[in-house]
Amino acid sequence: MNYKIEKNIPLPASQRKGKFAILEDLEVGDSFHVADVTAPAGIYSKAESLGIKVTVRSMAMGGFRVWRTA
């Protein structure tokens, strides 16, 4: 099988948003509930990669609530 080498073909943007893509849509003061008990580490990591600040608090009813703070 022969292949043709092509140059200057742009790489398309990823279609995979990830588990916490909702962080991209948050405005300062917005929040959302997460039931996943392993969520905080992933949330903080995603927020840092987006350059935003979040606060995560454990909820008495279970899970976590995430607020965008900056």
Helices and strands as residue ranges (DSSP letters): G 21-25, E 31-34, H 39-50, E 54-58, E 64-68
